[in-house]
Amino acid sequence: VWSISTGECLRTLEGHTACVMAVAFTPNGHMAVSASFDKTLRVWDVATGKCLRTLSGHTEWVMTVALTPDGSTAVSASKDKTLRVWDVATGECLRTLEGHTACVDAVALTSSGHMAVSASLDKTLRVWDVSTGECLRTLKGHTDKVRAVALTLDGNTAVSTSNDKTLRVWDVATGKCLRTLEGHTACVMPVALTRDGHTTVSASFDKTLRVWDVAAGYQVIYPLESPGMSIVASLNNRIVVGTESGQMHFLTLRNWPRSPGVTAR
């Protein structure tokens, strides 16, 4: 756990026995849920670093985790081809979401927490009713593994990335692909959307970060020293990118998209 203002490491959370792939925080920042290759998730008290409980059930690596807005429910995705819905307070697995035929690499939740969209190496995305576990629809169009997915705040639009070097913009309600964003020259990994949903940011093994106008497909390219592995888009058009080499890039979108420009510092 780090202090953003000073860069100081405040505490180290120890307990997982293999690589930790993802972490999600409750809205109040008091608890965090981590996902690991040790096939478990862990719930942590951020202030003390204590592990409050371990969530066991997946039979393969846990690739990622997302939390509902109230922090009460976690949804995890796994190499075992399933997603699991967890009660964060008790550690109970409420239901298992089955349907994908390969590793599930990513999951995103709508702001209501009622729906989830998952991305899988089976080349599809699936839309789920979190409360029932029902698969509402399958989004097909990518020609290779789907690596990541992001949702607009209203949950109406999803953006996915793939090994097929493209991003796709989807209508979540109908499952229709609205447009394909082309430009990357290698596998596209992380993706993030700005709060208004008009801009998406992607990073690729082609060592570029690309900022896209979702409606027009316009893009601005920012070079990276190595492949981008994670992206966070803040509320004030700030973007943080973590790369394979261990570096972090802090970027600001200015006058976007009318006068496109990306500056870094």
Order of alpha helices (4+ residues) and beta strands (2+ residues): beta-beta-beta-beta-beta-beta-beta-beta-beta-beta-beta-beta-beta-beta-beta-beta-beta-beta-beta-beta-beta-beta-beta-beta
